[in-house]
């Protein structure tokens, strides 16, 4: 014979405990474990199901006090100087010893240098007229946020003019031209090599860095 429900009544049960009971402590622990661990998982994983993402990081850039300077004269000659001993030996009569001043500045006091003030005074004869120059400055470039990335970077400053000059000043920015993906974690030192190498010719500096090896600098 079929049974028909003719009446129902829900039963509500309340369990109460004091503020110093184990039951209340257990409920607080369950609440914390429900909120805190998922938050840290989402924060450390930088989001779920992420396909493409970008980030910004200020690199730690230090001036290595390595310099190559070449002045081109109106008569086709040149004078040069560098902090590389082998380069100076190759210059022979073209070598001049300049006065060099440099100062790095941390503007916002975050432990990373923001500016480099660099000045070089090259002695020339009264009969020598300078029409152009090339200047190479070398830096130690580091990133830390994901992988520990380090490489030797270089600033290339060049100027030429049909008229002779006695002084030149400029401002510039160092920018990372990234052509290959960097490692996500660990140490990435693929490009931590000498940016240039000295050739057997007295007026040539050849790039040895893998990103610059197809270009001639001087």
Beta strands, then each sheet from edge to edge (+ up, - down):
strand 1: 60-73
strand 2: 78-82
strand 3: 99-105
strand 4: 115-121
strand 5: 130-143
strand 6: 148-165
strand 7: 187-188
strand 8: 196-198
strand 9: 205-207
sheet 1: 2+ 1- 5+ 6- 7-
sheet 2: 3+ 4-
sheet 3: 8+ 9-
end
